[in-house]
Amino acid sequence: MESDENLSGTSIAISLRVMRSCRDSLREIGKSVEFRALFIEKEKRAYKKLDTYLKGTHLDGITTTSMNGEFHDLRGDILRWCGTKDFGFFFIDPKGWKNDIDIPTLTPLLQRQRSEYLINFMYGFLVRAHTQKLFQNDMQAIFGELPDTSDMSPKKKEEYLIQQYRNALSSISTDDTKRLRTAHVSILDPIKERTKYHLVYLTRHPLGIVKFMDASEKMDIVQKRVRARTKQQRRIESTGQEELFTDEVDSGTSDTVDIEVVKQYWLDKLSHTPKPFDYEALANMLEETNWFETNLQQAFNELIEEGKAVNLDAPIKRPRKPVHFDKNERLQRTEQ
């Protein structure tokens, strides 16, 4: 928590601004929704600042509450505060990882119906700790089993660990017939070529995955531009010489994924018998691969151009998107 007493630049203030924006947008379409927000802070001094800030911040249609203590000790109080009827969104953003993002801690919260979740997976800490004997019990609680990353490259290690964590989360047993779906987005260091943390999203609705990955793609584009400009500014400061051209990145993200891999993935999904693809099919594909829809659209477009696939329900004039998942279009593999 920052030193500014009004906390205007913290995630607390930002979340309240987001809720206010959502409230206003809903009111514009005739929907009156009441928001309630609960903030948890374990440090007493930081909690006092938080409580003072919340009590001095009054927003129409938004009620705020705070609790002082350890997140894992307050789970029962949190669930009682939430109740069982209203939709709940949980943002779990710990400073570390012990006793906060492990499966036993999260299970009661993830079993609550009508809920979605965003978890800060502190990869920078976990990648250093997961091989140490001292933390074996902690790793077992987080990943559901002891992760074995021996002989893995740094990239493969990261992919493995985040997927293991997602698998552990989605395997949590709930009373709801709908399974927990997961996706994640990586937040990179602004200078160094490494991941700072992952944001892991959980929902029970396929459309939630689609919307999360759409928002993640937009954030990915912004993140690339910010990193490019930051690196350029560091070079200018180092050399004392202005650069004629900027390291601007374009609006696409397909450069992060091998298009040939995506095309083969499509071909494995398709058959010579027409098959409809709806939002649930798209959500399944995004969840399996953690690619963006843009990657899938670009790859399918190339398959059409190569005569290897066809959209039987596409209009005569080819649209920007070759597949409209909201229309449950029928896709077919045409190559032998």
C-alpha positions in Angstrom: 0.0 0.0 0.0 1.4 3.3 -1.0 2.4 6.2 1.3 -0.1 8.6 -0.2 -2.8 8.8 2.5 -5.7 9.1 0.1 -4.6 5.8 -1.7 -5.7 7.3 -5.0 -3.2 5.3 -7.0 -3.7 1.9 -5.4 -5.6 -1.0 -6.7 -8.3 -0.2 -4.1 -9.0 3.2 -5.7 -8.8 1.7 -9.2 -11.3 -1.0 -8.4 -13.7 1.5 -7.0 -13.4 3.6 -10.2 -14.0 0.4 -12.3 -17.1 -0.4 -10.2 -18.4 3.2 -10.7 -17.9 3.0 -14.4 -19.7 -0.4 -14.5 -22.6 1.1 -12.4 -22.9 4.1 -14.8 -22.8 1.9 -17.9 -25.5 -0.3 -16.5 -27.7 2.7 -15.6 -27.4 4.0 -19.1 -29.2 0.8 -20.3 -31.8 0.9 -17.6 -30.2 -1.6 -15.2 -29.9 -0.6 -11.5 -27.2 -2.7 -9.8 -25.9 -2.3 -6.3 -22.2 -3.0 -5.8 -20.7 -4.2 -2.5 -16.9 -4.4 -2.1 -14.9 -6.1 0.6 -11.2 -5.4 1.1 -8.9 -7.6 3.2 -5.6 -6.2 4.7 -3.5 -8.1 7.3 -1.1 -5.3 8.4 -2.6 -3.2 11.1 -1.1 0.1 10.0 -2.1 -0.5 6.3 -5.5 -1.6 7.4 -6.0 1.6 9.4 -5.2 3.7 6.2 -7.5 1.4 4.2 -10.4 1.7 6.7 -10.0 5.5 6.9 -10.0 5.8 3.1 -13.1 3.7 2.6 -15.0 5.5 5.3 -14.2 8.8 3.6 -15.1 7.6 0.1 -18.8 7.7 -0.6 -20.1 6.5 -4.0 -23.7 6.2 -4.9 -24.7 2.5 -5.4 -21.4 1.2 -4.0 -21.0 0.0 -0.4 -17.5 -0.8 0.9 -16.4 -2.9 3.9 -13.0 -3.9 5.2 -11.6 -6.7 7.4 -8.3 -6.9 9.2 -6.5 -10.2 9.3 -5.0 -13.0 7.3 -7.0 -13.9 4.1 -7.0 -17.6 4.8 -8.2 -17.1 8.4 -11.1 -14.9 7.2 -12.5 -17.2 4.6 -15.6 -18.0 6.6 -16.3 -14.4 7.4 -15.8 -13.5 3.7 -18.3 -16.2 2.6 -20.8 -15.1 5.2 -20.4 -11.5 4.0 -21.0 -12.6 0.4 -24.1 -14.6 1.1 -25.4 -17.1 -1.4 -27.7 -15.2 -3.7 -25.6 -12.4 -5.3 -23.0 -12.8 -8.0 -19.5 -12.6 -6.5 -16.1 -11.6 -8.0 -13.0 -12.5 -6.0 -9.7 -10.9 -6.7 -7.0 -12.6 -4.8 -3.8 -10.5 -4.9 -1.4 -11.7 -2.1 2.1 -10.3 -1.6 3.4 -13.8 -1.5 2.0 -17.2 -2.0 2.0 -19.3 1.2 -1.5 -20.0 2.6 -3.2 -17.7 0.1 -3.3 -19.3 -3.4 -3.0 -23.0 -2.4 -5.8 -25.4 -3.1 -7.0 -26.1 0.5 -7.2 -22.3 1.1 -9.2 -21.6 -2.1 -11.5 -24.6 -2.1 -14.3 -23.1 0.0 -14.3 -20.0 -2.1 -14.2 -21.8 -5.4 -17.1 -24.0 -4.3 -19.3 -20.9 -4.1 -21.8 -20.8 -7.0 -22.5 -17.6 -9.0 -18.8 -16.5 -8.7 -15.8 -15.7 -10.8 -12.2 -15.4 -9.7 -8.9 -13.7 -10.6 -5.8 -15.0 -8.8 -2.4 -13.4 -8.9 0.0 -16.4 -9.4 3.3 -15.0 -8.2 5.5 -16.9 -10.7 8.7 -15.1 -9.8 8.6 -16.4 -6.3 7.2 -19.9 -7.1 9.8 -20.7 -9.8 12.6 -20.2 -7.3 10.9 -22.0 -4.5 9.3 -25.0 -6.2 12.5 -27.2 -6.2 13.5 -26.5 -2.6 12.9 -29.2 -0.1 11.9 -26.6 2.5 8.8 -25.8 0.5 7.7 -29.3 -0.6 4.5 -29.3 1.5 3.6 -25.8 0.2 4.2 -26.9 -3.4 2.0 -30.0 -2.8 -0.8 -27.7 -1.5 -0.5 -25.3 -4.5 0.0 -27.7 -7.4 -1.8 -30.8 -6.0 1.4 -32.7 -6.5 5.1 -32.0 -6.4 6.0 -30.4 -9.7 9.0 -32.0 -11.5 10.7 -29.5 -13.8 14.0 -31.2 -14.1 15.7 -30.9 -17.6 13.1 -28.4 -18.7 14.0 -25.1 -20.5 12.8 -21.9 -18.7 10.0 -21.6 -21.2 8.8 -25.2 -20.8 9.1 -24.9 -17.0 6.9 -21.8 -17.0 4.3 -23.4 -19.2 4.3 -26.6 -17.1 3.9 -24.8 -13.7 1.1 -22.5 -14.8 -0.8 -25.4 -16.4 -0.3 -27.6 -13.3 -1.8 -24.8 -11.2 -4.7 -24.4 -13.5 -5.3 -28.1 -13.5 -5.3 -28.2 -9.8 -7.8 -25.4 -9.6 -10.2 -26.8 -12.2 -10.1 -30.2 -10.5 -11.7 -28.8 -7.3 -15.0 -30.6 -6.6 -18.0 -28.4 -6.5 -21.8 -29.0 -6.0 -22.4 -27.1 -9.2 -22.8 -29.3 -12.4 -20.8 -26.8 -14.4 -17.1 -27.3 -14.1 -14.6 -24.6 -13.3 -12.9 -23.3 -16.4 -9.6 -21.5 -16.3 -7.4 -19.2 -18.4 -4.5 -17.0 -17.7 -2.6 -14.0 -18.9 1.1 -13.3 -18.4 2.4 -10.0 -17.0 6.0 -9.4 -18.1 8.8 -7.4 -16.6 8.9 -4.0 -18.3 12.6 -4.4 -19.1 13.8 -8.0 -18.6 12.6 -10.9 -20.7 10.8 -12.7 -18.0 7.4 -13.1 -16.4 6.6 -11.2 -13.2 3.4 -13.0 -12.5 0.3 -14.6 -14.1 -3.3 -13.6 -13.6 -5.4 -16.8 -13.5 -9.1 -16.4 -14.2 -11.8 -18.9 -13.2 -15.4 -19.1 -14.3 -18.2 -21.6 -14.9 -19.5 -20.0 -18.0 -17.8 -20.5 -21.5 -18.5 -16.9 -22.4 -16.5 -15.8 -19.4 -13.4 -17.4 -20.9 -14.1 -15.8 -24.3 -14.4 -12.3 -22.8 -11.4 -12.7 -20.5 -9.2 -13.8 -23.4 -10.5 -10.9 -25.5 -9.6 -8.4 -22.8 -6.2 -10.2 -22.3 -5.4 -9.8 -25.9 -6.0 -6.0 -25.8 -3.9 -5.8 -22.6 -1.2 -7.9 -24.4 -1.0 -5.3 -27.2 -0.7 -2.5 -24.7 1.9 -4.4 -22.7 4.1 -4.9 -25.8 3.9 -1.3 -26.7 4.8 -0.1 -23.2 7.7 -2.6 -23.0 9.0 -1.5 -26.4 8.9 2.2 -25.4 10.5 1.5 -22.0 13.4 -0.4 -23.5 13.9 2.4 -26.1 13.9 5.0 -23.4 16.5 3.0 -21.4 18.7 2.8 -24.5 18.4 6.6 -25.0 19.3 7.3 -21.4 22.3 4.9 -21.7 23.7 6.3 -25.0 22.5 9.9 -24.7 21.4 9.7 -28.3 17.8 10.0 -29.6 16.6 7.2 -32.0 15.1 8.0 -35.3 12.6 5.1 -35.2 10.5 3.9 -32.4 10.1 0.3 -31.4 6.4 0.4 -32.0 4.6 -2.9 -32.2 1.6 -3.4 -34.5 -1.9 -4.3 -33.3 -1.6 -8.0 -33.9 -0.4 -10.7 -31.5 0.1 -13.6 -33.8 3.8 -13.2 -33.7 3.8 -14.9 -30.3 2.3 -18.1 -31.7 3.5 -20.3 -34.6 0.7 -20.0 -37.1 1.5 -23.5 -38.5 0.9 -25.0 -35.0 -2.5 -23.2 -34.8 -3.4 -24.5 -38.3 -2.6 -28.1 -37.4 -4.6 -27.6 -34.2 -7.6 -26.6 -36.3 -7.2 -29.5 -38.7 -7.2 -31.9 -35.7 -10.4 -30.4 -34.5 -12.2 -30.5 -37.9 -13.5 -33.5 -39.8 -14.8 -34.2 -43.3 -18.3 -34.1 -41.8 -19.5 -30.6 -41.1 -19.3 -29.7 -37.5 -20.8 -26.6 -35.7 -18.6 -24.4 -33.6 -20.3 -22.2 -31.0 -19.1 -20.1 -28.1 -18.6 -23.2 -25.9 -16.3 -24.7 -28.6 -14.4 -21.5 -28.8 -14.1 -21.4 -25.0 -12.8 -25.0 -25.0 -10.2 -24.1 -27.6 -9.0 -21.0 -25.8 -8.9 -22.9 -22.5 -6.9 -25.7 -24.0 -4.3 -23.5 -25.8 -4.4 -20.1 -24.0 -4.1 -18.6 -27.5 -6.2 -15.6 -28.5 -9.2 -15.8 -30.8 -7.2 -13.7 -33.3 -4.7 -16.6 -33.6 -7.5 -19.0 -34.3 -9.1 -16.6 -36.8 -5.9 -16.0 -38.7 -5.0 -19.7 -38.9 -8.5 -20.6 -40.2 -8.3 -17.9 -42.8 -5.1 -19.4 -44.1 -6.6 -22.8 -44.2 -9.5 -21.4 -46.3 -6.9 -19.8 -48.7 -5.0 -23.1 -48.9 -8.2 -25.0 -49.7 -7.9 -27.1 -46.5 -11.0 -26.0 -44.7 -14.3 -24.2 -45.3 -17.0 -22.4 -43.4 -20.2 -23.7 -44.9 -22.3 -20.9 -43.4 -20.1 -18.0 -44.3 -21.7 -15.2 -46.3 -20.7 -14.8 -50.0 -18.6 -11.8 -49.2 -15.8 -13.0 -46.9 -16.0 -11.1 -43.6 -13.0 -10.0 -41.5 -13.5 -12.9 -39.2 -13.8 -16.2 -41.1 -15.6 -17.8 -38.2 -18.5 -16.3 -36.2 -18.8 -18.5 -33.1 -21.9 -16.6 -31.9 -23.7 -18.0 -35.0 -22.8 -21.6 -34.5 -21.4 -21.9 -38.0 -20.6 -25.3 -39.6 -16.9 -25.8 -40.4 -15.4 -28.6 -42.4 -12.0 -30.0 -43.3 -11.6 -30.3 -47.1 -8.2 -31.8 -47.6 -7.7 -35.5 -47.7 
